[in-house]
Amino acid sequence: MAALPPYHADPFDRMIVAQARSEALVLVSADRRLSSYGAELLGLT
């Protein structure tokens, strides 16, 4: 998580991104900033 760029200031969201990337999971969120991390994101509207 510490190696992730600070696109998102919320440490919990960064932790979720780190886990999704390490386990090849799809994130489900309305927060489009999470896609900046390169994790697959299923966006909600």
Chimera marker file (.cmm) of the C-alpha trace (Angstrom):
<marker_set name="trace">
<marker id="1" x="0.000" y="0.000" z="0.000" r="1" g="1" b="0" radius="0.5"/>
<marker id="2" x="2.841" y="2.382" z="0.747" r="1" g="1" b="0" radius="0.5"/>
<marker id="3" x="4.060" y="2.046" z="-2.833" r="1" g="1" b="0" radius="0.5"/>
<marker id="4" x="0.772" y="3.284" z="-4.304" r="1" g="1" b="0" radius="0.5"/>
<marker id="5" x="0.820" y="6.874" z="-5.565" r="1" g="1" b="0" radius="0.5"/>
<marker id="6" x="-1.335" y="9.259" z="-3.516" r="1" g="1" b="0" radius="0.5"/>
<marker id="7" x="-4.173" y="9.576" z="-6.059" r="1" g="1" b="0" radius="0.5"/>
<marker id="8" x="-6.605" y="8.993" z="-3.206" r="1" g="1" b="0" radius="0.5"/>
<marker id="9" x="-6.008" y="10.334" z="0.312" r="1" g="1" b="0" radius="0.5"/>
<marker id="10" x="-8.208" y="7.793" z="2.119" r="1" g="1" b="0" radius="0.5"/>
<marker id="11" x="-5.906" y="5.052" z="3.469" r="1" g="1" b="0" radius="0.5"/>
<marker id="12" x="-8.750" y="2.515" z="3.658" r="1" g="1" b="0" radius="0.5"/>
<marker id="13" x="-9.549" y="2.960" z="-0.050" r="1" g="1" b="0" radius="0.5"/>
<marker id="14" x="-5.863" y="2.578" z="-0.869" r="1" g="1" b="0" radius="0.5"/>
<marker id="15" x="-5.788" y="-0.644" z="1.169" r="1" g="1" b="0" radius="0.5"/>
<marker id="16" x="-8.770" y="-1.980" z="-0.807" r="1" g="1" b="0" radius="0.5"/>
<marker id="17" x="-7.004" y="-1.126" z="-4.083" r="1" g="1" b="0" radius="0.5"/>
<marker id="18" x="-3.812" y="-2.853" z="-2.925" r="1" g="1" b="0" radius="0.5"/>
<marker id="19" x="-5.717" y="-6.023" z="-2.062" r="1" g="1" b="0" radius="0.5"/>
<marker id="20" x="-7.702" y="-5.968" z="-5.315" r="1" g="1" b="0" radius="0.5"/>
<marker id="21" x="-4.509" y="-5.613" z="-7.330" r="1" g="1" b="0" radius="0.5"/>
<marker id="22" x="-2.675" y="-8.360" z="-5.448" r="1" g="1" b="0" radius="0.5"/>
<marker id="23" x="-5.566" y="-10.825" z="-5.810" r="1" g="1" b="0" radius="0.5"/>
<marker id="24" x="-6.745" y="-9.783" z="-9.312" r="1" g="1" b="0" radius="0.5"/>
<marker id="25" x="-10.174" y="-8.732" z="-7.985" r="1" g="1" b="0" radius="0.5"/>
<marker id="26" x="-12.656" y="-6.288" z="-9.539" r="1" g="1" b="0" radius="0.5"/>
<marker id="27" x="-13.464" y="-3.227" z="-7.439" r="1" g="1" b="0" radius="0.5"/>
<marker id="28" x="-17.095" y="-2.136" z="-7.270" r="1" g="1" b="0" radius="0.5"/>
<marker id="29" x="-17.309" y="1.565" z="-6.460" r="1" g="1" b="0" radius="0.5"/>
<marker id="30" x="-18.746" y="4.865" z="-7.593" r="1" g="1" b="0" radius="0.5"/>
<marker id="31" x="-15.390" y="6.517" z="-6.821" r="1" g="1" b="0" radius="0.5"/>
<marker id="32" x="-13.758" y="6.960" z="-10.229" r="1" g="1" b="0" radius="0.5"/>
<marker id="33" x="-10.448" y="8.021" z="-8.629" r="1" g="1" b="0" radius="0.5"/>
<marker id="34" x="-9.781" y="4.377" z="-7.804" r="1" g="1" b="0" radius="0.5"/>
<marker id="35" x="-9.362" y="3.583" z="-11.507" r="1" g="1" b="0" radius="0.5"/>
<marker id="36" x="-6.197" y="5.722" z="-11.463" r="1" g="1" b="0" radius="0.5"/>
<marker id="37" x="-4.444" y="2.851" z="-9.690" r="1" g="1" b="0" radius="0.5"/>
<marker id="38" x="-4.824" y="0.455" z="-12.595" r="1" g="1" b="0" radius="0.5"/>
<marker id="39" x="-7.171" y="-1.925" z="-10.778" r="1" g="1" b="0" radius="0.5"/>
<marker id="40" x="-10.223" y="-3.115" z="-12.678" r="1" g="1" b="0" radius="0.5"/>
<marker id="41" x="-13.190" y="-1.023" z="-11.596" r="1" g="1" b="0" radius="0.5"/>
<marker id="42" x="-16.874" y="-1.704" z="-12.049" r="1" g="1" b="0" radius="0.5"/>
<marker id="43" x="-18.301" y="1.780" z="-11.630" r="1" g="1" b="0" radius="0.5"/>
<marker id="44" x="-21.680" y="2.519" z="-10.167" r="1" g="1" b="0" radius="0.5"/>
<marker id="45" x="-23.775" y="5.481" z="-11.178" r="1" g="1" b="0" radius="0.5"/>
<link id1="1" id2="2" r="1" g="1" b="0" radius="0.2"/>
<link id1="2" id2="3" r="1" g="1" b="0" radius="0.2"/>
<link id1="3" id2="4" r="1" g="1" b="0" radius="0.2"/>
<link id1="4" id2="5" r="1" g="1" b="0" radius="0.2"/>
<link id1="5" id2="6" r="1" g="1" b="0" radius="0.2"/>
<link id1="6" id2="7" r="1" g="1" b="0" radius="0.2"/>
<link id1="7" id2="8" r="1" g="1" b="0" radius="0.2"/>
<link id1="8" id2="9" r="1" g="1" b="0" radius="0.2"/>
<link id1="9" id2="10" r="1" g="1" b="0" radius="0.2"/>
<link id1="10" id2="11" r="1" g="1" b="0" radius="0.2"/>
<link id1="11" id2="12" r="1" g="1" b="0" radius="0.2"/>
<link id1="12" id2="13" r="1" g="1" b="0" radius="0.2"/>
<link id1="13" id2="14" r="1" g="1" b="0" radius="0.2"/>
<link id1="14" id2="15" r="1" g="1" b="0" radius="0.2"/>
<link id1="15" id2="16" r="1" g="1" b="0" radius="0.2"/>
<link id1="16" id2="17" r="1" g="1" b="0" radius="0.2"/>
<link id1="17" id2="18" r="1" g="1" b="0" radius="0.2"/>
<link id1="18" id2="19" r="1" g="1" b="0" radius="0.2"/>
<link id1="19" id2="20" r="1" g="1" b="0" radius="0.2"/>
<link id1="20" id2="21" r="1" g="1" b="0" radius="0.2"/>
<link id1="21" id2="22" r="1" g="1" b="0" radius="0.2"/>
<link id1="22" id2="23" r="1" g="1" b="0" radius="0.2"/>
<link id1="23" id2="24" r="1" g="1" b="0" radius="0.2"/>
<link id1="24" id2="25" r="1" g="1" b="0" radius="0.2"/>
<link id1="25" id2="26" r="1" g="1" b="0" radius="0.2"/>
<link id1="26" id2="27" r="1" g="1" b="0" radius="0.2"/>
<link id1="27" id2="28" r="1" g="1" b="0" radius="0.2"/>
<link id1="28" id2="29" r="1" g="1" b="0" radius="0.2"/>
<link id1="29" id2="30" r="1" g="1" b="0" radius="0.2"/>
<link id1="30" id2="31" r="1" g="1" b="0" radius="0.2"/>
<link id1="31" id2="32" r="1" g="1" b="0" radius="0.2"/>
<link id1="32" id2="33" r="1" g="1" b="0" radius="0.2"/>
<link id1="33" id2="34" r="1" g="1" b="0" radius="0.2"/>
<link id1="34" id2="35" r="1" g="1" b="0" radius="0.2"/>
<link id1="35" id2="36" r="1" g="1" b="0" radius="0.2"/>
<link id1="36" id2="37" r="1" g="1" b="0" radius="0.2"/>
<link id1="37" id2="38" r="1" g="1" b="0" radius="0.2"/>
<link id1="38" id2="39" r="1" g="1" b="0" radius="0.2"/>
<link id1="39" id2="40" r="1" g="1" b="0" radius="0.2"/>
<link id1="40" id2="41" r="1" g="1" b="0" radius="0.2"/>
<link id1="41" id2="42" r="1" g="1" b="0" radius="0.2"/>
<link id1="42" id2="43" r="1" g="1" b="0" radius="0.2"/>
<link id1="43" id2="44" r="1" g="1" b="0" radius="0.2"/>
<link id1="44" id2="45" r="1" g="1" b="0" radius="0.2"/>
</marker_set>
